[in-house]
Amino acid sequence: MSSSKFTTVHVKIVNLKYPIKCRPEEADAVEAAARHLDKQMRDIREARNVIGHDNLAVAAALNIIDDHLAHVEEQREQISRLEAKIDVALSD
């Protein structure tokens, strides 16, 4: 891959600027993710009085992955319910 296939998106997370290299079609998603992370980190800093950028980042990452895993589990349960309904419908 040549470097011309990538662009640099500059994001700001809790007052620090980061250059993020990504494909041009991913730029909007990178910016949205950075805004989400920034909000999570700011909320944690205000609610828990967490000190240190690294501690904020770890706490935010744990919150985000916990939310993600809960969503994945919810989807799995929904799929299982739908599969059971399909099985019942096909057996009739």
VEXDRENBA-213788 format. One record per atom (N, C-alpha, C): residue in three letters; y, z, x. Coordinates in steps of 0.05 Angstrom, whole numbers, padded with zeros to 5 digits, always signed. Each point is the difference from the previous one (the first is absolute). Layout:
BEGIN
ALAYZX ...
***
This chain:
BEGIN
MET-00024+00000+00017 MET+00024+00000-00017 MET+00025+00000+00017 SER+00018-00016-00007 SER+00025+00000+00015 SER+00019+00020-00012 SER+00018+00010+00016 SER+00019+00020-00009 SER+00019-00011-00021 SER+00003-00027-00002 SER+00018-00011-00020 SER-00011+00004-00029 LYS-00025+00009-00003 LYS-00011+00005-00026 LYS+00008+00028-00010 PHE+00014+00015+00017 PHE+00007+00027-00007 PHE+00031+00003-00002 THR+00008+00019-00015 THR+00029+00007-00001 THR+00002+00030+00004 THR+00023+00009+00006 THR+00005+00029+00004 THR+00017+00010-00023 VAL-00011+00020-00013 VAL+00015+00013-00022 VAL+00009+00027+00010 HIS+00026+00005-00004 HIS+00011+00025+00010 HIS+00001+00019-00024 VAL-00014+00022+00002 VAL-00001+00020-00022 VAL+00012+00026+00010 LYS+00009+00016-00019 LYS+00012+00026+00006 LYS-00016+00021-00015 ILE-00012+00019+00014 ILE-00016+00021-00012 ILE+00011+00027+00010 VAL+00010+00016-00018 VAL+00013+00026+00006 VAL+00019-00003+00024 ASN+00019-00018-00004 ASN+00022-00004+00019 ASN-00009-00012+00027 LEU-00024-00008+00004 LEU-00009-00013+00024 LEU-00006-00029-00006 LYS+00008-00018+00018 LYS-00005-00029-00005 LYS-00024-00008+00016 TYR-00017-00017-00013 TYR-00024-00010+00013 TYR-00001-00030-00004 PRO-00006-00015+00022 PRO-00005-00029-00003 PRO-00030-00003-00005 ILE-00006-00014-00022 ILE-00028-00004-00007 ILE-00005-00030+00000 LYS-00020-00008+00016 LYS-00007-00028+00002 LYS-00021-00006-00022 CYS+00005-00022-00015 CYS-00019-00007-00021 CYS+00004-00030-00006 ARG-00018-00010-00016 ARG+00002-00028-00009 ARG+00024-00002-00020 PRO+00014-00022-00001 PRO+00022-00002-00019 PRO-00007+00006-00028 GLU-00024-00008-00009 GLU-00007+00006-00028 GLU-00006+00029-00005 GLU-00003+00016+00020 GLU-00005+00029-00002 GLU+00026+00017+00002 ALA+00022-00013+00005 ALA+00025+00015+00005 ALA+00008+00017-00023 ASP-00001-00011-00025 ASP+00008+00016-00023 ASP-00019+00024-00004 ALA-00025-00003+00005 ALA-00019+00022-00003 ALA+00005+00021+00021 VAL+00006-00008+00025 VAL+00006+00019+00021 VAL+00025+00016-00007 GLU+00020-00013-00011 GLU+00025+00013-00007 GLU-00005+00020-00024 ALA-00017-00008-00019 ALA-00007+00017-00022 ALA-00015+00024+00009 ALA-00019-00004+00019 ALA-00016+00022+00010 ALA+00018+00020+00016 ALA+00019-00011+00015 ALA+00018+00017+00015 ALA+00018+00016-00019 ARG+00009-00012-00022 ARG+00016+00015-00019 ARG-00017+00023-00013 HIS-00025-00006-00006 HIS-00018+00020-00012 HIS-00005+00023+00020 LEU-00005-00007+00025 LEU-00004+00020+00021 LEU+00025+00017+00004 ASP+00023-00013+00001 ASP+00025+00014+00003 ASP+00004+00020-00022 LYS-00005-00008-00025 LYS+00003+00018-00023 LYS-00020+00023+00002 GLN-00025-00005+00007 GLN-00020+00021+00002 GLN+00009+00020+00021 MET+00009-00010+00023 MET+00007+00018+00022 MET+00025+00017-00007 ARG+00019-00012-00014 ARG+00024+00014-00008 ARG-00007+00022-00021 ASP-00017-00008-00019 ASP-00009+00020-00020 ASP-00014+00023+00012 ILE-00018-00005+00020 ILE-00014+00021+00013 ILE+00019+00018+00016 ARG+00018-00013+00014 ARG+00019+00016+00016 ARG+00016+00019-00018 GLU+00009-00010-00023 GLU+00016+00017-00018 GLU-00017+00022-00013 ALA-00024-00007-00009 ALA-00017+00018-00015 ALA-00013+00021+00017 ARG-00008-00007+00024 ARG-00016+00018+00016 ARG+00013+00009+00026 ASN+00024-00010+00004 ASN+00015+00007+00024 ASN-00017-00005+00026 VAL-00014-00023+00000 VAL-00016-00008+00023 VAL+00019-00008+00023 ILE-00005+00009+00023 ILE+00017-00006+00023 ILE-00015-00019+00019 GLY+00014-00020+00009 GLY-00011-00019+00019 GLY-00009-00025-00013 HIS+00009-00022+00011 HIS-00007-00027-00010 HIS-00030-00004-00001 ASP-00014+00008+00020 ASP-00029-00004+00001 ASP-00014+00016-00022 ASN+00009+00025-00005 ASN-00012+00016-00021 ASN+00006-00012-00027 LEU+00024-00011-00004 LEU+00007-00014-00025 LEU-00018-00024-00004 ALA-00004-00015+00021 ALA-00016-00025-00002 ALA-00029+00007-00007 VAL-00011+00020+00012 VAL-00028+00008-00006 VAL-00002+00010-00029 ALA+00019+00017-00008 ALA-00001+00010-00027 ALA+00003-00023-00021 ALA+00018-00018+00006 ALA+00003-00023-00018 ALA-00025-00018-00001 ALA-00012-00004+00024 ALA-00024-00016+00001 ALA-00023+00013-00016 LEU-00002+00026+00002 LEU-00021+00014-00015 LEU+00005-00002-00030 ASN+00025+00003-00008 ASN+00006-00003-00029 ASN-00006-00028-00010 ILE+00008-00020+00015 ILE-00003-00027-00008 ILE-00030-00007-00002 ILE-00016+00008+00020 ILE-00028-00007+00000 ILE-00015+00016-00022 ASP+00009+00025-00005 ASP-00011+00015-00022 ASP+00004-00014-00027 ASP+00025-00009-00004 ASP+00006-00015-00025 ASP-00017-00025-00001 HIS-00003-00014+00022 HIS-00016-00025+00001 HIS-00029+00006-00007 LEU-00011+00020+00013 LEU-00028+00007-00005 LEU-00005+00008-00029 ALA+00019+00015-00012 ALA-00003+00008-00028 ALA+00001-00025-00018 HIS+00017-00019+00007 HIS+00001-00025-00015 HIS-00026-00016+00002 VAL-00011-00001+00024 VAL-00025-00014+00005 VAL-00022+00012-00016 GLU-00002+00027+00000 GLU-00020+00014-00016 GLU+00003-00005-00029 GLU+00025+00000-00010 GLU+00005-00006-00028 GLU-00009-00028-00007 GLN+00005-00019+00018 GLN-00010-00028-00005 GLN-00030-00001+00000 ARG-00013+00014+00018 ARG-00030+00000+00000 ARG-00011+00011-00026 GLU+00012+00022-00010 GLU-00009+00012-00025 GLU+00004-00020-00023 GLN+00023-00013+00000 GLN+00005-00020-00021 GLN-00020-00023+00001 ILE-00006-00009+00024 ILE-00020-00022+00003 ILE-00027+00010-00010 SER-00008+00024+00007 SER-00026+00011-00010 SER+00000+00001-00030 ARG+00021+00009-00013 ARG+00001+00001-00029 ARG-00002-00028-00012 LEU+00014-00019+00012 LEU-00002-00028-00009 LEU-00028-00012+00003 GLU-00013+00006+00023 GLU-00027-00009+00005 GLU-00019+00011-00021 ALA+00004+00026-00007 ALA-00017+00012-00020 ALA+00004-00013-00027 LYS+00024-00006-00007 LYS+00006-00014-00025 LYS-00013-00028-00001 ILE+00002-00014+00022 ILE-00012-00026+00002 ILE-00030+00002-00003 ASP-00012+00019+00014 ASP-00029+00004-00002 ASP-00009+00005-00030 VAL+00016+00017-00013 VAL-00006+00006-00029 VAL+00003-00026-00016 ALA+00021-00015+00005 ALA+00005-00024-00016 ALA-00022-00021+00005 LEU-00009-00002+00024 LEU-00021-00020+00007 LEU-00027+00008-00010 SER-00004+00026-00003 SER-00027+00009-00009 SER-00003-00001-00031 ASP+00022-00004-00014 ASP-00001-00002-00029 ASP-00010-00027-00009 
***
